[in-house]
Amino acid sequence: MRILLLGGTGRTGKLALDIACKKGFEVNCLVRDELRVSRKDRNIKLFLGSPENQEILDQAMQGCNAIISALNVSRTSDFPWARLRTPKTFLSDTMKSLIPLAEKHSIKRIVVCSAWGVSDSREELPGWFRWFVDNSNIGAAYLDHERQENLLKASGLAWTIVRPSGLTNSKKEQKIIESYGNEPKPKLTISRRSVATYMVEALDNDALIRKMPVISA
C-alpha cells in the first residue's frame, strides 16, 4: 500500500512516518522542508510544498491508496498564548482541496488526527482545560479541527477521525483506551507514539470507518 502522509515532520507525524515504513508501507510525504525528514528510506518519496497548494497536493496523491493527516494549526511554542505559526483555517482549507482531489485519484480511506474536546466531545473535557481552549490560542486549533471534521463527515470518504487526549513524548509502551461518548472516561494523556501507531494501524481496520474514537492511555 502506498499512502500520502501530511504533517510528516511534526512531532506526531514523524513517528507515523517511521511506523508506516517499518510496517512496509510506501509513503508519499508532503513536506515544506526536506531537511526535517529524519528517516531516510527507499520507500519514502518526498514532495516539497504546502498542502494548501492544490497542484503540489495533487502530485503527492498520485499512486496512493490511502491518506494519513497529522496536520495541526500550530503555534510558535507550547505556551498556550504563543502566536500562531499557521493560518487559523489551515486544516479546513487543506481539507477543502483534499476531498475532491482524493475523489479524483479514487482514494477512499483517510485517517485524520483531531483532538479530544473538539465538537461534541467538548463537554467531556475537564473544566480547567475548557478554559484554556476558550481563552488562549489553543482554541484556534480546536475550532479548525471541528471545521475539518464537518467537511470529512459530509464527504463520501471512508474516514476515521482520531481524537487523542493530551499528547506526551513518552516512549513507553502504552495500553490504548478507546472511548465513545465518554465511555469509558478517557485518561488525560497519551503518547504521540501511541497515537501514531493507532493511526497507521487504523488504515486496515474497517471497524473504524466513519468512527471518531477518543484515545488515551
C-alpha positions, 0 to 999 in steps of 0.5 A: 500500500502506498499512502500520502502522509501530511504533517510528516515532520511534526512531532506526531507525524514523524513517528507515523512516518517511521511506523508506516515504513517499518510496517512496509508501507510506501509513503508519499510525504508532503513536506515544506522542508526536506531537511526535517525528514529524519528517516531516510528510506527507499520507500519514502518519496518526498514532495516539497510544498504546502498542502494548501497548494492544490497542484503540489497536493495533487502530485503527492496523491498520485499512486496512493491508496490511502491518506494519513493527516497529522496536520495541526494549526500550530503555534510558535511554542507550547505556551498556550498564548504563543502566536500562531505559526499557521493560518487559523483555517489551515486544516479546513482549507487543506481539507477543502482541496483534499476531498475532491482531489482524493475523489479524483485519484479514487482514494477512499480511506483517510485517517485524520488526527483531531483532538479530544474536546473538539465538537461534541466531545467538548463537554467531556473535557475537564473544566480547567482545560475548557478554559484554556481552549476558550481563552488562549490560542489553543482554541484556534486549533480546536475550532479548525479541527471541528471545521475539518471534521464537518467537511470529512463527515459530509464527504463520501470518504471512508474516514476515521477521525482520531481524537487523542487526549493530551499528547506526551513524548513518552516512549513507553509502551502504552495500553490504548483506551478507546472511548465513545461518548465518554465511555469509558472516561478517557485518561488525560494523556497519551503518547504521540507514539501511541497515537501514531501507531493507532493511526497507521494501524487504523488504515486496515481496520474497517471497524473504524470507518466513519468512527471518531474514537477518543484515545488515551492511555 
